[in-house]
Amino acid sequence: MVLKNIRYALKNIPKKRVTRLCPEVETPLSDRFRGLQILDKSKCIGCGICANTCPNNTIKIIKAPIAPGSSKQRWFPEIDIGHCLFCGFCIDQCPKGALSSGKEYTRGIVKWAHKDMLMTPDKLAREVDIDEGDEK
């Protein structure tokens, strides 16, 4: 039995590796993959339908600047990624198509502090680098 396992291991050493080391080697994603949400601030009307349809209540509608450095504010969604199911209901129910699904699933998401998991409108619109976050 032991010799059989050793022979099997020696036989498979020269073969190509079948496992991937995540996150160093990213997995190829399908077209239907739902990653971190992307907000188009120019399309968002702040209606709150995304927040009402979220099954985990992870979306809040907050006032945020319409552009970086602007003093003018409007209502935008803020998503707590730590509780998000990535179900896509918020994207499906958005009447203006302001929310969409990105392909990011490891970069910028895997963090340990709750404030880093809170996706503000600036982070959703990618106006702030997700890795660095906003210093609030």
MODELLER restraints for C-alpha pairs under 7 A, 6 or more apart:
rsr = mdl.restraints
at = mdl.atoms
rsr.add(forms.Gaussian(group=physical.xy_distance, feature=features.Distance(at['CA:33:A'], at['CA:103:A']), mean=6.90, stdev=0.5))
rsr.add(forms.Gaussian(group=physical.xy_distance, feature=features.Distance(at['CA:34:A'], at['CA:86:A']), mean=6.30, stdev=0.5))
rsr.add(forms.Gaussian(group=physical.xy_distance, feature=features.Distance(at['CA:34:A'], at['CA:101:A']), mean=5.41, stdev=0.5))
rsr.add(forms.Gaussian(group=physical.xy_distance, feature=features.Distance(at['CA:34:A'], at['CA:102:A']), mean=6.54, stdev=0.5))
rsr.add(forms.Gaussian(group=physical.xy_distance, feature=features.Distance(at['CA:34:A'], at['CA:103:A']), mean=6.71, stdev=0.5))
rsr.add(forms.Gaussian(group=physical.xy_distance, feature=features.Distance(at['CA:35:A'], at['CA:86:A']), mean=6.88, stdev=0.5))
rsr.add(forms.Gaussian(group=physical.xy_distance, feature=features.Distance(at['CA:35:A'], at['CA:101:A']), mean=5.66, stdev=0.5))
rsr.add(forms.Gaussian(group=physical.xy_distance, feature=features.Distance(at['CA:35:A'], at['CA:102:A']), mean=4.97, stdev=0.5))
rsr.add(forms.Gaussian(group=physical.xy_distance, feature=features.Distance(at['CA:35:A'], at['CA:103:A']), mean=4.86, stdev=0.5))
rsr.add(forms.Gaussian(group=physical.xy_distance, feature=features.Distance(at['CA:35:A'], at['CA:104:A']), mean=5.21, stdev=0.5))
rsr.add(forms.Gaussian(group=physical.xy_distance, feature=features.Distance(at['CA:35:A'], at['CA:105:A']), mean=5.30, stdev=0.5))
rsr.add(forms.Gaussian(group=physical.xy_distance, feature=features.Distance(at['CA:36:A'], at['CA:101:A']), mean=6.05, stdev=0.5))
rsr.add(forms.Gaussian(group=physical.xy_distance, feature=features.Distance(at['CA:36:A'], at['CA:102:A']), mean=5.25, stdev=0.5))
rsr.add(forms.Gaussian(group=physical.xy_distance, feature=features.Distance(at['CA:36:A'], at['CA:103:A']), mean=6.65, stdev=0.5))
rsr.add(forms.Gaussian(group=physical.xy_distance, feature=features.Distance(at['CA:36:A'], at['CA:104:A']), mean=5.47, stdev=0.5))
rsr.add(forms.Gaussian(group=physical.xy_distance, feature=features.Distance(at['CA:36:A'], at['CA:105:A']), mean=6.23, stdev=0.5))
rsr.add(forms.Gaussian(group=physical.xy_distance, feature=features.Distance(at['CA:37:A'], at['CA:99:A']), mean=6.53, stdev=0.5))
rsr.add(forms.Gaussian(group=physical.xy_distance, feature=features.Distance(at['CA:37:A'], at['CA:100:A']), mean=5.64, stdev=0.5))
rsr.add(forms.Gaussian(group=physical.xy_distance, feature=features.Distance(at['CA:37:A'], at['CA:101:A']), mean=4.59, stdev=0.5))
rsr.add(forms.Gaussian(group=physical.xy_distance, feature=features.Distance(at['CA:37:A'], at['CA:102:A']), mean=5.59, stdev=0.5))
rsr.add(forms.Gaussian(group=physical.xy_distance, feature=features.Distance(at['CA:37:A'], at['CA:124:A']), mean=6.41, stdev=0.5))
rsr.add(forms.Gaussian(group=physical.xy_distance, feature=features.Distance(at['CA:38:A'], at['CA:99:A']), mean=5.63, stdev=0.5))
rsr.add(forms.Gaussian(group=physical.xy_distance, feature=features.Distance(at['CA:38:A'], at['CA:100:A']), mean=5.16, stdev=0.5))
rsr.add(forms.Gaussian(group=physical.xy_distance, feature=features.Distance(at['CA:38:A'], at['CA:101:A']), mean=5.89, stdev=0.5))
rsr.add(forms.Gaussian(group=physical.xy_distance, feature=features.Distance(at['CA:38:A'], at['CA:102:A']), mean=6.10, stdev=0.5))
rsr.add(forms.Gaussian(group=physical.xy_distance, feature=features.Distance(at['CA:38:A'], at['CA:124:A']), mean=4.98, stdev=0.5))
rsr.add(forms.Gaussian(group=physical.xy_distance, feature=features.Distance(at['CA:38:A'], at['CA:125:A']), mean=5.76, stdev=0.5))
rsr.add(forms.Gaussian(group=physical.xy_distance, feature=features.Distance(at['CA:39:A'], at['CA:98:A']), mean=5.66, stdev=0.5))
rsr.add(forms.Gaussian(group=physical.xy_distance, feature=features.Distance(at['CA:39:A'], at['CA:99:A']), mean=4.77, stdev=0.5))
rsr.add(forms.Gaussian(group=physical.xy_distance, feature=features.Distance(at['CA:39:A'], at['CA:100:A']), mean=6.62, stdev=0.5))
rsr.add(forms.Gaussian(group=physical.xy_distance, feature=features.Distance(at['CA:39:A'], at['CA:124:A']), mean=5.03, stdev=0.5))
rsr.add(forms.Gaussian(group=physical.xy_distance, feature=features.Distance(at['CA:39:A'], at['CA:125:A']), mean=4.59, stdev=0.5))
rsr.add(forms.Gaussian(group=physical.xy_distance, feature=features.Distance(at['CA:40:A'], at['CA:98:A']), mean=4.87, stdev=0.5))
rsr.add(forms.Gaussian(group=physical.xy_distance, feature=features.Distance(at['CA:40:A'], at['CA:99:A']), mean=6.41, stdev=0.5))
rsr.add(forms.Gaussian(group=physical.xy_distance, feature=features.Distance(at['CA:40:A'], at['CA:125:A']), mean=5.88, stdev=0.5))
rsr.add(forms.Gaussian(group=physical.xy_distance, feature=features.Distance(at['CA:41:A'], at['CA:66:A']), mean=6.98, stdev=0.5))
rsr.add(forms.Gaussian(group=physical.xy_distance, feature=features.Distance(at['CA:41:A'], at['CA:98:A']), mean=6.89, stdev=0.5))
rsr.add(forms.Gaussian(group=physical.xy_distance, feature=features.Distance(at['CA:41:A'], at['CA:125:A']), mean=6.60, stdev=0.5))
rsr.add(forms.Gaussian(group=physical.xy_distance, feature=features.Distance(at['CA:43:A'], at['CA:96:A']), mean=6.06, stdev=0.5))
rsr.add(forms.Gaussian(group=physical.xy_distance, feature=features.Distance(at['CA:43:A'], at['CA:97:A']), mean=6.97, stdev=0.5))
rsr.add(forms.Gaussian(group=physical.xy_distance, feature=features.Distance(at['CA:43:A'], at['CA:98:A']), mean=4.99, stdev=0.5))
rsr.add(forms.Gaussian(group=physical.xy_distance, feature=features.Distance(at['CA:44:A'], at['CA:76:A']), mean=6.96, stdev=0.5))
rsr.add(forms.Gaussian(group=physical.xy_distance, feature=features.Distance(at['CA:44:A'], at['CA:96:A']), mean=6.65, stdev=0.5))
rsr.add(forms.Gaussian(group=physical.xy_distance, feature=features.Distance(at['CA:44:A'], at['CA:98:A']), mean=5.04, stdev=0.5))
rsr.add(forms.Gaussian(group=physical.xy_distance, feature=features.Distance(at['CA:46:A'], at['CA:75:A']), mean=4.74, stdev=0.5))
rsr.add(forms.Gaussian(group=physical.xy_distance, feature=features.Distance(at['CA:46:A'], at['CA:76:A']), mean=5.14, stdev=0.5))
rsr.add(forms.Gaussian(group=physical.xy_distance, feature=features.Distance(at['CA:48:A'], at['CA:61:A']), mean=6.27, stdev=0.5))
rsr.add(forms.Gaussian(group=physical.xy_distance, feature=features.Distance(at['CA:49:A'], at['CA:93:A']), mean=6.72, stdev=0.5))
rsr.add(forms.Gaussian(group=physical.xy_distance, feature=features.Distance(at['CA:49:A'], at['CA:94:A']), mean=6.56, stdev=0.5))
rsr.add(forms.Gaussian(group=physical.xy_distance, feature=features.Distance(at['CA:50:A'], at['CA:90:A']), mean=4.28, stdev=0.5))
rsr.add(forms.Gaussian(group=physical.xy_distance, feature=features.Distance(at['CA:50:A'], at['CA:93:A']), mean=6.31, stdev=0.5))
rsr.add(forms.Gaussian(group=physical.xy_distance, feature=features.Distance(at['CA:50:A'], at['CA:94:A']), mean=6.11, stdev=0.5))
rsr.add(forms.Gaussian(group=physical.xy_distance, feature=features.Distance(at['CA:51:A'], at['CA:57:A']), mean=6.66, stdev=0.5))
rsr.add(forms.Gaussian(group=physical.xy_distance, feature=features.Distance(at['CA:51:A'], at['CA:59:A']), mean=4.77, stdev=0.5))
rsr.add(forms.Gaussian(group=physical.xy_distance, feature=features.Distance(at['CA:51:A'], at['CA:60:A']), mean=5.93, stdev=0.5))
rsr.add(forms.Gaussian(group=physical.xy_distance, feature=features.Distance(at['CA:53:A'], at['CA:89:A']), mean=6.47, stdev=0.5))
rsr.add(forms.Gaussian(group=physical.xy_distance, feature=features.Distance(at['CA:53:A'], at['CA:90:A']), mean=6.27, stdev=0.5))
rsr.add(forms.Gaussian(group=physical.xy_distance, feature=features.Distance(at['CA:54:A'], at['CA:89:A']), mean=6.52, stdev=0.5))
rsr.add(forms.Gaussian(group=physical.xy_distance, feature=features.Distance(at['CA:54:A'], at['CA:90:A']), mean=6.20, stdev=0.5))
rsr.add(forms.Gaussian(group=physical.xy_distance, feature=features.Distance(at['CA:56:A'], at['CA:83:A']), mean=6.82, stdev=0.5))
rsr.add(forms.Gaussian(group=physical.xy_distance, feature=features.Distance(at['CA:56:A'], at['CA:84:A']), mean=6.83, stdev=0.5))
rsr.add(forms.Gaussian(group=physical.xy_distance, feature=features.Distance(at['CA:58:A'], at['CA:79:A']), mean=5.59, stdev=0.5))
rsr.add(forms.Gaussian(group=physical.xy_distance, feature=features.Distance(at['CA:58:A'], at['CA:80:A']), mean=5.13, stdev=0.5))
rsr.add(forms.Gaussian(group=physical.xy_distance, feature=features.Distance(at['CA:58:A'], at['CA:83:A']), mean=6.09, stdev=0.5))
rsr.add(forms.Gaussian(group=physical.xy_distance, feature=features.Distance(at['CA:58:A'], at['CA:84:A']), mean=6.07, stdev=0.5))
rsr.add(forms.Gaussian(group=physical.xy_distance, feature=features.Distance(at['CA:59:A'], at['CA:77:A']), mean=6.18, stdev=0.5))
rsr.add(forms.Gaussian(group=physical.xy_distance, feature=features.Distance(at['CA:59:A'], at['CA:78:A']), mean=5.50, stdev=0.5))
rsr.add(forms.Gaussian(group=physical.xy_distance, feature=features.Distance(at['CA:59:A'], at['CA:79:A']), mean=4.54, stdev=0.5))
rsr.add(forms.Gaussian(group=physical.xy_distance, feature=features.Distance(at['CA:59:A'], at['CA:80:A']), mean=6.50, stdev=0.5))
rsr.add(forms.Gaussian(group=physical.xy_distance, feature=features.Distance(at['CA:60:A'], at['CA:77:A']), mean=5.60, stdev=0.5))
rsr.add(forms.Gaussian(group=physical.xy_distance, feature=features.Distance(at['CA:60:A'], at['CA:78:A']), mean=5.21, stdev=0.5))
rsr.add(forms.Gaussian(group=physical.xy_distance, feature=features.Distance(at['CA:60:A'], at['CA:79:A']), mean=6.59, stdev=0.5))
rsr.add(forms.Gaussian(group=physical.xy_distance, feature=features.Distance(at['CA:61:A'], at['CA:75:A']), mean=6.10, stdev=0.5))
rsr.add(forms.Gaussian(group=physical.xy_distance, feature=features.Distance(at['CA:61:A'], at['CA:76:A']), mean=5.42, stdev=0.5))
rsr.add(forms.Gaussian(group=physical.xy_distance, feature=features.Distance(at['CA:61:A'], at['CA:77:A']), mean=4.46, stdev=0.5))
rsr.add(forms.Gaussian(group=physical.xy_distance, feature=features.Distance(at['CA:61:A'], at['CA:78:A']), mean=6.06, stdev=0.5))
rsr.add(forms.Gaussian(group=physical.xy_distance, feature=features.Distance(at['CA:62:A'], at['CA:75:A']), mean=5.36, stdev=0.5))
rsr.add(forms.Gaussian(group=physical.xy_distance, feature=features.Distance(at['CA:62:A'], at['CA:76:A']), mean=5.56, stdev=0.5))
rsr.add(forms.Gaussian(group=physical.xy_distance, feature=features.Distance(at['CA:62:A'], at['CA:77:A']), mean=6.20, stdev=0.5))
rsr.add(forms.Gaussian(group=physical.xy_distance, feature=features.Distance(at['CA:62:A'], at['CA:78:A']), mean=6.64, stdev=0.5))
rsr.add(forms.Gaussian(group=physical.xy_distance, feature=features.Distance(at['CA:63:A'], at['CA:73:A']), mean=6.00, stdev=0.5))
rsr.add(forms.Gaussian(group=physical.xy_distance, feature=features.Distance(at['CA:63:A'], at['CA:74:A']), mean=5.25, stdev=0.5))
rsr.add(forms.Gaussian(group=physical.xy_distance, feature=features.Distance(at['CA:63:A'], at['CA:75:A']), mean=4.46, stdev=0.5))
rsr.add(forms.Gaussian(group=physical.xy_distance, feature=features.Distance(at['CA:63:A'], at['CA:76:A']), mean=6.18, stdev=0.5))
rsr.add(forms.Gaussian(group=physical.xy_distance, feature=features.Distance(at['CA:64:A'], at['CA:73:A']), mean=5.13, stdev=0.5))
rsr.add(forms.Gaussian(group=physical.xy_distance, feature=features.Distance(at['CA:64:A'], at['CA:74:A']), mean=5.73, stdev=0.5))
rsr.add(forms.Gaussian(group=physical.xy_distance, feature=features.Distance(at['CA:64:A'], at['CA:75:A']), mean=6.30, stdev=0.5))
rsr.add(forms.Gaussian(group=physical.xy_distance, feature=features.Distance(at['CA:64:A'], at['CA:76:A']), mean=6.52, stdev=0.5))
rsr.add(forms.Gaussian(group=physical.xy_distance, feature=features.Distance(at['CA:64:A'], at['CA:121:A']), mean=6.87, stdev=0.5))
rsr.add(forms.Gaussian(group=physical.xy_distance, feature=features.Distance(at['CA:65:A'], at['CA:71:A']), mean=6.19, stdev=0.5))
rsr.add(forms.Gaussian(group=physical.xy_distance, feature=features.Distance(at['CA:65:A'], at['CA:72:A']), mean=5.65, stdev=0.5))
rsr.add(forms.Gaussian(group=physical.xy_distance, feature=features.Distance(at['CA:65:A'], at['CA:73:A']), mean=4.21, stdev=0.5))
rsr.add(forms.Gaussian(group=physical.xy_distance, feature=features.Distance(at['CA:65:A'], at['CA:74:A']), mean=6.42, stdev=0.5))
rsr.add(forms.Gaussian(group=physical.xy_distance, feature=features.Distance(at['CA:66:A'], at['CA:72:A']), mean=6.21, stdev=0.5))
rsr.add(forms.Gaussian(group=physical.xy_distance, feature=features.Distance(at['CA:66:A'], at['CA:73:A']), mean=5.46, stdev=0.5))
rsr.add(forms.Gaussian(group=physical.xy_distance, feature=features.Distance(at['CA:66:A'], at['CA:74:A']), mean=6.21, stdev=0.5))
rsr.add(forms.Gaussian(group=physical.xy_distance, feature=features.Distance(at['CA:76:A'], at['CA:121:A']), mean=6.10, stdev=0.5))
rsr.add(forms.Gaussian(group=physical.xy_distance, feature=features.Distance(at['CA:77:A'], at['CA:121:A']), mean=6.18, stdev=0.5))
rsr.add(forms.Gaussian(group=physical.xy_distance, feature=features.Distance(at['CA:78:A'], at['CA:119:A']), mean=5.68, stdev=0.5))
rsr.add(forms.Gaussian(group=physical.xy_distance, feature=features.Distance(at['CA:78:A'], at['CA:120:A']), mean=4.79, stdev=0.5))
rsr.add(forms.Gaussian(group=physical.xy_distance, feature=features.Distance(at['CA:78:A'], at['CA:121:A']), mean=5.67, stdev=0.5))
rsr.add(forms.Gaussian(group=physical.xy_distance, feature=features.Distance(at['CA:79:A'], at['CA:118:A']), mean=6.02, stdev=0.5))
rsr.add(forms.Gaussian(group=physical.xy_distance, feature=features.Distance(at['CA:79:A'], at['CA:119:A']), mean=5.05, stdev=0.5))
rsr.add(forms.Gaussian(group=physical.xy_distance, feature=features.Distance(at['CA:79:A'], at['CA:120:A']), mean=6.70, stdev=0.5))
rsr.add(forms.Gaussian(group=physical.xy_distance, feature=features.Distance(at['CA:80:A'], at['CA:117:A']), mean=6.07, stdev=0.5))
rsr.add(forms.Gaussian(group=physical.xy_distance, feature=features.Distance(at['CA:80:A'], at['CA:118:A']), mean=4.53, stdev=0.5))
rsr.add(forms.Gaussian(group=physical.xy_distance, feature=features.Distance(at['CA:80:A'], at['CA:119:A']), mean=5.98, stdev=0.5))
rsr.add(forms.Gaussian(group=physical.xy_distance, feature=features.Distance(at['CA:81:A'], at['CA:117:A']), mean=5.40, stdev=0.5))
rsr.add(forms.Gaussian(group=physical.xy_distance, feature=features.Distance(at['CA:81:A'], at['CA:118:A']), mean=6.07, stdev=0.5))
rsr.add(forms.Gaussian(group=physical.xy_distance, feature=features.Distance(at['CA:81:A'], at['CA:119:A']), mean=6.65, stdev=0.5))
rsr.add(forms.Gaussian(group=physical.xy_distance, feature=features.Distance(at['CA:82:A'], at['CA:117:A']), mean=5.78, stdev=0.5))
rsr.add(forms.Gaussian(group=physical.xy_distance, feature=features.Distance(at['CA:91:A'], at['CA:99:A']), mean=5.22, stdev=0.5))
rsr.add(forms.Gaussian(group=physical.xy_distance, feature=features.Distance(at['CA:91:A'], at['CA:100:A']), mean=5.71, stdev=0.5))
rsr.add(forms.Gaussian(group=physical.xy_distance, feature=features.Distance(at['CA:108:A'], at['CA:130:A']), mean=5.13, stdev=0.5))
rsr.add(forms.Gaussian(group=physical.xy_distance, feature=features.Distance(at['CA:108:A'], at['CA:131:A']), mean=4.81, stdev=0.5))
rsr.add(forms.Gaussian(group=physical.xy_distance, feature=features.Distance(at['CA:109:A'], at['CA:117:A']), mean=6.71, stdev=0.5))
rsr.add(forms.Gaussian(group=physical.xy_distance, feature=features.Distance(at['CA:111:A'], at['CA:117:A']), mean=6.82, stdev=0.5))
rsr.add(forms.Gaussian(group=physical.xy_distance, feature=features.Distance(at['CA:116:A'], at['CA:133:A']), mean=6.62, stdev=0.5))
rsr.add(forms.Gaussian(group=physical.xy_distance, feature=features.Distance(at['CA:122:A'], at['CA:128:A']), mean=5.80, stdev=0.5))
rsr.add(forms.Gaussian(group=physical.xy_distance, feature=features.Distance(at['CA:123:A'], at['CA:129:A']), mean=6.99, stdev=0.5))
rsr.add(forms.Gaussian(group=physical.xy_distance, feature=features.Distance(at['CA:123:A'], at['CA:130:A']), mean=6.11, stdev=0.5))
rsr.add(forms.Gaussian(group=physical.xy_distance, feature=features.Distance(at['CA:128:A'], at['CA:134:A']), mean=6.70, stdev=0.5))
